[in-house]
Structure formats: structure tokens, C-alpha cells
Amino acid sequence: MYVCLCRGITDQDIKDAMADGAESYREIRDLLDLGTCCGRCAPEAKSIINEELALIAARLSVAA
């Protein structure tokens, strides 16, 4: 699904950036140029990032 129409960034692009080590909205914004045009994508992008961080934390707690 497209999250940022201005830059053509999808939810998978965000998830891939996180899989490659990005850990915050700021890092993903800088890496993908996300939310730098009209900014309408920022709330949805932050939601996706928070969901991914929760999944990562859950995986880590199960592995421990």
C-alpha cells in the first residue's frame, strides 16, 4: 500500500528500512525522504513504524 504518494513510498519500503536497521521515524524520514513534501503521510508512517517496533519487541521477548 502506498503511504507517501508524493514520493511513491510504500508500507513495505518502510518495513524494509526497519529490517535494514532504521529504528525511528526520523531515521526512516532521512533514509527514504518520507514526509518531506506535503506531510500527509507522517501519521500513517508513524503508525506503521510503531506496529513494526511492537512486532520486533515481541519477537525479542519470545526469544529471550
C-alpha angles and dihedrals in degrees: 000000000000113000099173113037093180092061100023094241119160133201087252090057088056092047091048091051089052092048087054091055109276108141107179145037089252093055092047092046091053094043099047101024086241120172095006098116117047097345097222091123096058098090093048092044091051090050092053091047092051091049091050092048089052091051091049091049091049091051091050093049091050091049092051 
